[in-house]
Amino acid sequence: MRLENKVAVITGAAMGIPGKLMGIGGTTAWLFAKEGAKVVLTDINQENGEKVASAIRKTGSAAEFMQHDVGREEDWIRVIQNTISNYEQIDILVSCAGSVSRATLEDSTTETWDSEMNVHAKGPFLGMKHAIPKMVNSGGGSVVNISSIDGLVGSGTNPGYSAGKGATRVLSKLAAIRYAKDNVRVNSVHPGYIETPLSKSFLYKNERSLEEHNSRRSERTPMGREGKPEEVAEGILFLASDMSSFITGTELVIDGGFMAQ
């Protein structure tokens, strides 16, 4: 019960239906609920989000879903206000919403760039802008922004995604410094190749075989396999909980050794 009596808002959490491949956000919601948190799941996918929240409630944990476009400030204001109205506090914010596309620098459109930056940079910015003041008022909290190994090194494709993830890394450090004396910690998590519905949707868009996709990602990872969403969620839990009480402004890389190469 490492999050007992904590209230956590988790974006991008609709991919968490039991029995199906889960995303990092959905897996984190289940883990947080197991650890005693009251979880507020948000996502643009209302149908799936409602199913996940309902399934969590059936286990006896407190969970609710709010439809949410992380690139819209009015949505953030509504989510934060409703969370405060329902639970009187916000202790944890996990910005986990994601999107996927693939293009070279010269092939990218301004529409693709704006879409990726909205999700991966503007979303975490708006989340911190509206959630951190509530954390300060209640004595502190923890923000975990999900970036990527692509926010640390170049990938050669998808400039909007990489730029957004890199922006989130530095923005997390800025916020960590600004709010350290207010007992609000801010850290970023940088997953490597993880088997999620988002990564699989990328596969289908690019018409690769499942075997080729898995083999290529595994070969590039020193541990020889893709990571599991649960392995990332455990790292998020560590940063969200009091176990990491003296950690702020840093990156947790969960990549099977990819960045060591």
C-alpha positions in Angstrom: 0.0 0.0 0.0 2.7 2.5 -1.0 0.2 5.0 -2.3 -2.4 4.7 0.5 -4.7 7.8 0.7 -3.1 9.3 -2.4 -5.0 10.7 -5.3 -3.4 10.1 -8.7 -4.3 11.6 -12.1 -3.0 9.4 -15.0 -3.4 10.5 -18.6 -3.4 8.1 -21.5 -4.8 5.4 -19.3 -7.6 3.9 -21.5 -5.5 0.9 -22.7 -5.9 -1.1 -19.5 -8.6 -3.7 -20.2 -7.9 -7.0 -18.4 -7.0 -9.8 -20.7 -5.7 -7.5 -23.4 -2.3 -6.0 -24.1 -2.2 -2.9 -21.9 -0.5 0.4 -22.4 1.9 2.0 -19.9 -0.9 4.4 -18.6 -3.5 1.6 -18.1 -0.9 -0.6 -16.4 0.1 2.2 -14.1 -3.5 2.9 -13.2 -4.0 -0.8 -12.1 -0.7 -0.8 -10.1 -1.5 2.5 -8.4 -5.0 1.2 -7.4 -3.4 -2.0 -6.1 -1.1 0.2 -4.0 -4.0 2.1 -2.4 -4.4 5.2 -4.6 -7.6 6.7 -5.7 -7.0 6.9 -9.5 -8.4 9.3 -12.0 -7.9 7.9 -15.5 -8.0 10.3 -18.5 -7.8 9.7 -22.2 -9.5 10.7 -25.5 -10.8 7.1 -25.8 -13.9 7.3 -23.6 -15.3 3.8 -24.3 -12.1 2.1 -23.3 -11.5 4.4 -20.4 -14.8 3.8 -18.9 -14.3 0.0 -19.1 -10.9 0.3 -17.4 -12.2 2.4 -14.6 -15.2 0.1 -14.1 -12.9 -3.0 -14.0 -10.7 -1.3 -11.3 -13.7 -0.4 -9.2 -14.9 -4.0 -9.3 -11.7 -4.9 -7.3 -12.7 -2.5 -4.6 -10.5 0.4 -5.5 -11.6 3.9 -6.2 -11.4 4.8 -9.9 -13.1 7.1 -12.3 -12.6 8.1 -15.9 -12.6 11.6 -17.5 -12.5 12.1 -21.2 -9.5 14.4 -21.9 -7.5 15.8 -24.8 -4.2 16.7 -23.2 -3.5 19.4 -25.8 -6.6 21.4 -24.7 -6.2 23.7 -21.7 -9.9 23.8 -21.0 -9.9 20.0 -20.7 -7.0 20.2 -18.1 -8.9 22.8 -16.1 -12.0 20.6 -16.1 -10.1 17.5 -15.1 -8.2 19.2 -12.3 -11.2 21.0 -11.0 -13.4 17.8 -11.0 -10.6 15.9 -9.2 -10.4 18.5 -6.5 -14.2 18.6 -6.2 -14.3 14.8 -5.8 -11.3 14.1 -3.7 -10.1 17.5 -2.3 -6.5 16.9 -3.4 -4.1 15.8 -6.1 -1.0 14.0 -4.9 0.3 12.5 -8.1 0.2 13.4 -11.8 1.5 10.9 -14.4 1.5 12.4 -17.9 1.4 9.3 -20.1 -0.7 10.2 -23.1 1.0 9.3 -26.4 0.5 9.3 -30.1 2.5 7.7 -32.9 3.5 8.6 -36.5 6.6 8.1 -38.6 8.2 10.5 -41.0 11.6 11.9 -41.9 12.4 15.5 -41.3 11.7 16.5 -44.9 8.5 14.5 -45.1 7.0 15.8 -41.9 4.0 18.2 -42.2 3.3 21.1 -39.9 0.1 19.3 -39.0 2.0 16.2 -37.8 4.5 18.3 -36.0 1.7 20.3 -34.2 -0.1 17.1 -33.3 2.9 15.4 -31.8 4.0 18.5 -29.9 0.5 18.9 -28.5 0.5 15.5 -27.0 4.1 15.1 -25.9 5.2 18.6 -24.9 2.1 20.8 -24.5 0.2 18.1 -22.6 2.8 17.7 -19.8 3.2 21.5 -19.7 -0.5 22.1 -19.2 -0.7 19.3 -16.7 2.0 20.8 -14.5 0.6 24.3 -14.9 -2.7 23.3 -13.5 -1.9 20.4 -11.1 1.2 21.6 -9.3 -0.5 24.7 -7.7 -3.1 22.2 -6.2 -0.2 20.0 -4.9 1.5 23.1 -3.4 -1.7 24.0 -1.6 -2.0 20.6 0.0 1.6 20.3 1.1 3.4 18.6 -1.8 3.2 15.9 -4.5 4.9 14.1 -7.3 4.8 14.6 -11.1 6.1 11.8 -13.4 6.3 12.8 -17.1 6.7 9.9 -19.5 9.3 10.8 -22.1 11.2 8.3 -24.2 14.7 7.2 -25.1 13.9 9.3 -28.2 13.9 12.3 -25.8 17.6 11.6 -25.0 19.0 10.5 -28.4 18.1 10.9 -32.0 16.2 8.3 -33.9 16.4 9.5 -37.5 12.6 9.6 -37.9 9.5 11.3 -36.4 11.0 14.7 -35.4 7.8 16.0 -33.7 7.8 13.0 -31.4 11.4 13.2 -30.5 11.3 17.0 -30.1 8.3 16.7 -27.8 9.8 14.1 -25.7 13.1 16.1 -25.4 11.1 19.2 -24.4 9.3 17.2 -21.7 12.7 16.1 -20.3 14.0 19.7 -19.9 10.6 21.1 -18.8 10.5 18.5 -16.0 13.9 19.7 -14.8 12.7 23.3 -14.9 9.6 22.5 -12.8 11.7 20.4 -10.4 13.9 23.3 -9.6 11.0 25.8 -9.3 8.9 23.7 -6.9 11.5 21.8 -4.9 11.0 24.0 -1.9 7.2 23.5 -2.1 7.7 19.7 -1.7 6.7 18.9 -5.2 9.0 16.5 -7.0 9.1 16.3 -10.8 10.9 13.6 -12.8 10.8 12.0 -16.2 10.7 8.4 -17.3 12.3 7.3 -20.5 11.1 3.9 -21.8 12.9 2.0 -24.5 11.2 -0.5 -26.7 8.1 -1.6 -24.8 5.3 -3.9 -26.1 2.2 -1.8 -26.0 -0.9 -1.2 -28.1 0.7 2.1 -29.3 3.8 0.3 -30.5 1.6 -2.3 -32.2 -0.5 0.4 -34.0 2.8 1.9 -35.3 3.6 -1.6 -36.6 0.3 -1.9 -38.5 0.6 1.5 -40.0 3.9 0.6 -41.4 2.8 -2.9 -42.6 5.6 -4.8 -41.0 5.2 -8.4 -39.9 4.9 -8.9 -36.2 7.9 -11.2 -36.3 10.1 -8.6 -38.1 8.9 -5.9 -35.7 9.7 -7.8 -32.6 13.0 -9.1 -33.9 14.3 -5.7 -34.9 13.4 -4.1 -31.6 14.8 -7.0 -29.6 18.1 -7.1 -31.6 18.7 -3.4 -30.8 18.2 -4.0 -27.0 21.1 -5.6 -25.1 18.8 -7.6 -23.0 17.5 -9.2 -26.2 13.8 -8.5 -25.7 11.1 -5.8 -25.6 10.1 -4.5 -22.2 6.8 -5.0 -20.6 4.4 -2.2 -19.5 4.6 -3.6 -16.0 8.3 -3.0 -15.9 7.8 0.7 -16.7 4.9 1.1 -14.3 7.0 -0.2 -11.4 9.5 2.6 -12.2 6.7 5.2 -12.3 5.4 3.9 -9.0 8.9 4.4 -7.4 9.0 8.0 -8.5 5.4 8.7 -7.5 5.8 7.3 -4.0 7.6 8.4 -1.0 10.3 5.8 -1.7 11.9 8.4 -4.0 11.5 11.3 -1.5 14.9 12.8 -2.3 14.8 12.4 -6.0 13.7 15.3 -8.3 14.7 16.7 -11.6 16.2 13.5 -13.0 15.5 10.8 -15.6 14.7 7.2 -15.0 15.7 5.2 -18.1 13.9 1.8 -18.5 15.3 0.4 -21.7 17.0 -3.0 -21.3 20.4 -1.4 -21.8 19.7 0.5 -25.0 21.2 3.7 -23.8 24.3 2.0 -22.6 25.5 1.3 -26.1 
